[in-house]
Amino acid sequence: MGLISIMGDSLGCSATGERLVSAARDGDFQEAKALLEYNPRLAKYSTFGVRNSPLHYSAARGHHEIVALLIESGVDMNLRNYRGQTALMQACLHGHWKVVQTLILFKANINKKDYLSGGTAIHFAAQNGHSRCVRLLVADHVPSISEFWNIKSKKGKDVSASYSFDEVALSRVVNKKADGGITALHLAALNGHAECVQLLLDLGASISDVTVQDGSTIDLIGAGSTSLHYAACGGNAVCCQLLIASGASLIAKNANGLTPLMVARSWHRNGLEGILSKQPETRTNVLPSPYLSLPLMSIVKIARECGWRRPPQSPSGVEPCVICLEMKCMVAAEGCDHEFCTMCALYLCSTSTSSNSTSTRAPPGSIPCPFCRHPIISFSRLTTTNSIKLLPWTKNSSSLAPTVRLNHSVDLGCTSLRSVSFRKLKAPSICNNSDSETAPCLVSCLRPNLQRSASNRGSVSRRSSSRFTSSP
């Protein structure tokens, strides 16, 4: 009788856990909140076999409100699935920058490596060209100083001594190597993401790092290849021009004795002949990346200290932020002194591009003020802003307002850097059998006897025709 009781409790917990997984996957905030209030331990539930937690599902779908709710309920934000991928890796893979921003504010580990490819979150963001995710990943390493770009581009030799920041820590994040010595710059160049290549170069990505033959990676080009070899294989002319302008060598040979031009010819990239055939006589001046965001570090630090979420009730007698008209102003932009709430300042730094086209005197990486277009380099706390007494992941902290969004199914943890990077490359002489790497593992758990909330009953009925779905 005791064994039957234990089995009954286990099955009941499993059924409730599947309801939470389904709510996290579909973006049903209200049901997820109700389930976690009923049993907070459900936040640590994981599906059988693939070991994907509700946090993984919500991060892969872009439901940042549910991600914050799960973290507040005590889930380990660095939890891995069976492939060793964290929720941050899933968000970077699919380009959900709001989820990445939420995880960064909660101080998620950006240096975790997955088990299959050894890639970190920045590798997953770079391989699909998600520049917004890349700049959020380095938010704690890019200082809010006006001379940052000049220091990294070696133009500010005299000012580098007056501005000190940990360049080594930034370099470790940007130049982290996956299996085979592949860096984020290799992946961005291979897949033709010029904006991401430009951002990585401004952050200090090394153009001289080469791949190695370690026996565990599928290298279609050859060991000892630079990022220019990979750009030549990918066939994107802009990526090649950016790398050459940054000093990449045209005569460097890999372990197979191939130069970037030879690699381009072997992959029939005829449009790169003129670019890779000879070194340009004069070095091309490249503008800074529009995705470089200098004030991001300052606002991230303030948001962690003072909070960034909307309170359950608007404060009375306090003038609200003129942008959202909901939260009180907590920070001011240095230079123009316009005031913002932390939520609007975070959104501004995470979505805006730099003000290079707005003002010729604007420092590279500054953000234009939405009121006066003055370049913003950093934010400062208002004197009336107090630090929060409770940690942001405690139960008493205010939650985000619910937003229900229904997306199509995505492939959770079923892609590695090898399969995604080389899936786009077509060569008749190379077999790219990656079915086992890309097989869908997202199972729609449909239980007709379990009642779902009204916001998602229509979604469940539409999905009842198929058990396995994958992203297009």
N, C-alpha and C positions, 0 to 999 in steps of 0.2 A: 504493500500500500504506500509505503514511503517512496519507493522507486517510481511508482506511477505518479505520485504527487510532484516529484522532482522533474520528471519528464514533461508533465503538464505545464509546469512553470517555465521550463526551458522553451517549449514550443510556443507558449504565449509570448515570451520575451522576443523570440525570433520573429513571430508575426508582427509584433509592434515595431521591432527594429526594421522590418521590411517596409512598413508604412512610413517610417522616418526616412528611409532611403528613397522611397518613391516621392515623398514630399520634397526632399532636398533636390532630387533630380528635376522635378517639375517646377520648382520655385514656389511652392505653396508655403508661404511664411507663416500663416495663421495655424495651419495644422502642425508644422514643425515646432512652433512655439508651444502649442498645446501638448504635444507628445513629450517634449522635454520638461515641461512643468509637471507632467504626470510622473515621469521617470527620467531624471537627469542622466542616469547611467546609459541611456540609449545613445548618447552622443559618441560613446566609444564602440558602438556596434559596427561590425564590418561584415560584408557579404561573404558567403562561403566560396572557397576556391580562389577567386581573384583578390579577396581581402580589400576591396574598395569600401572605404567608410563613407558615411553621409557627407563628410567634409570634402572628400575627393569628388563626389558627384556634383555637389553644389559649386565647387571651384571650377570644374570642367564645363559647367553650364553657364557660369558667369553670375550666379546668384550671390552677390556680395553681402546682402542683408542676412541671408541664412548662414554664410560663412562666419560673420561676426557673432551671430546667435550661437552657433556651435562652439566657437572658441570661448565665449562667455560661460557656456555650460560646462567647461572643463575639458574639452577634447584637446589632445595633443596636436598642435598645428603642424608639427613636423612628422606626423605619422606617415608611414610608408605603405604602399600596396605591395603585391607580390613581386613587382618589377623594381621595387625600391624607389618609386616616384612619390613625391610629396604633393600636397595640394598646390603648393606654389609652382611646381613644375607643370602641373596640369593647366593652371591658369595661364602661365607663360606660353605653353604650347598652343593654346587656343586663342591667345591674345586678349584675355579678359583683364584689362588694366585696372578696373575697379576692384576686382578680387585681389590682384597683386598689391594694390595700394592698401587694402585692408590688412593683408597678411604682413606687409612691411611695417605698418603702424603697430601691429602686435608683435613685431620683432621676430618674424619667422626666419629660419636659417636659410640663407641663400647659397651656402657652400655644400649642401648635401648633394651626393652623387647617386644616380640611379645604378641599378645592378647590371644592366645589359650593356650600356654604352659608356658609363662613367661620366655622363653629361650632367651639368648643373642646370639651375634654372635659367641662367643667361644663355646657355647653349640652346635650350628649347625656345627661348624668345627669339634668338638670332636666326635660327633655321627657318622660321616662318616670317621674319622681317617685322616683328612687333617692337617697333622703336619705343613706344610709350612704356612698354613693360621693361625694356632695357634700362631706360633712365630712372625708373622707379627702383629697380634692383640696386642701383649704385647711389641711391639717395643719401645714404649715410657716409659716402666717401667723396662726393663732389662738394667742395666747400662753397659757401655763398659769398664769394669774393669776386671783384670785378676783373682781376687779372688771371683768372683760372685758365682761360683758353690761351693767353699769351705764354703762360708758364708751360703748359703742356705742349705747345707748338714751338717752344724754345725761342720765342720772340722777346720774352721779358727776362733777360739775364740779370738785369739790375734789380728787378722787383721780386725775383724768386726768393731772395733772402728775407725780405720784409713780410712775405706771406708764407706761412708754414702750414702744411697739411700732410697727411700720411699718403704720399704718392705710392709707397710700396703696397699698402693695403688695397688701394684702387687698382693697381697693376695686377695683383693676385686675383682679384675678382674678374677683371676683364680678360686676362690672359690665362685663365684656368683651362687646363688641358683635359679633354676626355680621353677615352681609350684611343690609341693610335696617335696621340699628340694633337688631336683636332681641337682647335680653339673656336670660339664664337665667331671670330673674323673669317675663318675657313668656311664655316657653314653659311654665313650671310653672303659671302662672295660666291660660293658655289650655287646658291639658289637665286642669285641676281637681285638681292635686296640692297639697292644702292644707298637708300637713306639710312639703313641700319649699318652698313659699312662705314658711311661718313661719320655717324655717331660714335661707333667703336673706335675709329681712328682718332677722333677728338678726345676720347676718354683714355687714350694711351695704348690702344691695341698694338701689339708687335707685328710688323710685317715680315720679320725675319724668322719667326717660329715655323718649324717644319714638322711634318708628320713622321711617325716612326712605324716600323713594322714589328708589331707585337704579337701577331698571330691570332688576334681576337677580333680585328676589324676588317671589314671588306673595303679595301682601298682600290678604287677603280683607276686611279691615276698613278700611284706608286709612292713608296715611302720617300721621305726627304722633300716633299712638295710644300711650297709656300702658299700663302693665300692667293698670290697671283696665278699660280698653277690652277688652283681651284676656280678662280674667276674665269680663266681661259677655258676651263672645262665647262663651266656653266654658260658661257657665251654672252654675258652681259657686258657691253662696251663701257658703260658708265662706271661699273665696279672696277674694271681694269684701269680706266683713266684715273680714278681716285687713288688706287693703290700705287700706280706709277708716279702720280704727283706727290705721294707721300714718301717716295724713295724706294719702291720695290724694284728689284733687279730683274731685267729682261733676259739676262744670260745665265741665271741660276739654274742648275740642273738637279733633278731629283735622282733617286737611286736607279732609275731606269735610263738615266742619261737624257731626259727630256727637258727642254726649256719650255716656258709658257707658250711660245709660238708653236712648238712641236705638239704640245698638248691640244692647242686649239685646232691644229690641222687634223690630228687624229680623231677629233670629235666633230670635224666638218664645220667648225666655226669660222667660215670664210670672212665674215664681216670684221674679224679682229686682226686680219693680216696687217693692215696699215698701222694699227695701234701697237702691236707687239713686235713689229719687225725692226724698229729702231728707237733708240732713246731720244726723247724730245730735246732739242737744243736748249731751250729755256724751261725752267721749272714752272709749272702751272700753279698759280695761286688759287687755293681752294677755300671757299667761304666756310665759316663754321657751320656745324649742323644746326638746323632749326629746332631739333629736338633736345638740344642742350638746355638744361633748366637749372640756373644757378640758385634761385631762391627756394628750391625744393628741400634742401637740407634744413634750412632755418624753420620752415613751416612744419616739417615732419617732427622736429624736436619740440616745437611749441605744442603741436597737437597731442603728442604723447604725454606732455606734462599737464596740459590744461583740458584735454578732451576735444573730440571732434564730432561727436554725434549730436543729433537734434534732441533736446530735452523733451520729456513727455508733455510739459506745459510751458508755454512761452512766458518768460519773466515779465511781470507787470511793472510799468513805469520805466522800462529800459528801452532805449531807442534800438530797433532791430537793424540788422544788416540790410543795406539798401538793395542788395542783389537778391537774396532769398526771402527777405521780410519775415524770417522765422526765428533765427538765432541772433543773439546779441554779438556785437563786434568785440573781438578779442585780440586782434593783431592789427598792426599798421604797416603799410609799405614804406620802407626807408627811402627817403628822397622826396616823395610827394605827400606822405603822411595820410593817405586815404585809408580808411578803416574797413576791415572785412571780418567776417566770422571765419573760424578755422576751416569749416567745411567748404566755403566758397574759395578760400585761398588755396586749399589743397586741390580743388577742381581746376582752378586757374593754372597752377603749376604743372598739373598732370596732363592737361589738354592743350594748352597754348603753345605756340611756337615762338621762338625768340624774335626780338624786335629789330633784326638786322635790316629789314626793309622799311621799318618805320622811321628810324633815325640813324644817320651815319655815325653819330657819336655814341650810340648805345653800345655798351660792352657786349661782346658775344656771349650768348647764353642768358641774357636778361629777358624778362617777360614784360610786355607792354601793359601798363595799367589800363583797365577797361574804362576809366573815367577821363584821364588826361593824357594817356599814351606815354607817360613818363616811364623810362625803363626801370623795372623793379629788379634789384639784385638780392635783397633779403627782406625778411619780415621781422618785426620786433613785437614783443608783448606789450599790451597796453598796461598802464599802471593799475587799472581796475580789474585786471585779469588775475584770477587766483588759480593756483595749482589744484588739481583734483586730489582729494584725500583717498579715494578708493582706486584700486587698479582698474583699468578699463575692461578687464575680463571677469570682474566679479559680478555676481548676480544683481547687485543693487545699481549697477551702472545703467544708464539709459540706453535703450535699443533704438535701432533705426526703424523708421516707419515701414510697414510691410509694402512690398511691391511684388505682384504676381506676374511672372513672365513665363511663357511656355515656349521652349525651343525644341528643335529636333534633336534626336539622339546624337551623342558624340561618342567617339572611340576613346574609352578610358584606359590609359596605360597600355595600349596595344601598338604603340609606335616607338621605335628607337631612333636614335640619331642616324643610324646606318640606313634603315629602311626609308625614312622620310627624306633624307638628304639625296639619295640616289634614285628615288622612285621616279623623279622627273627626267632623269638622264636616259637617253635612248641610244644604245649601241648594239649593233647586230651581233657582235662577237662576245658580248658579256651577258651572262644569264643573271638576272636579278630576281631570284626566287625568294620573295619576302612574304609569302602567304601566311607562314606561321607567325610572322612579326606583326601582321596587320589584321589578323582575324579578330572580328568584333567580339568583345567580352561583356558588353553591357546588356544585361538581361532585364527585360521589363517584367517585374514581379507583379502579376495581376491576380488579385484575390477577390472574387465577386462577393464573398461573404463579409469582407471588411468594408466599412463605411468610410468614404473619403469626404473631404470638405466639398461644399458646393462649387467652389471656384475651379475644381479640377475634375469633376465627374465627367464633363464632356471630353476632357483630354484623355481620360482613362478609356472611355469607350472607343475613341478613335484609334488608340494604340492596341486594342485587344486583338487585332487581326494578326499581329506578328510578335514573336517572342524575342527575336534578335534583330537589332537595328544598328546601323553604323553611320557615321557622319559622311556626307558626300565628298 
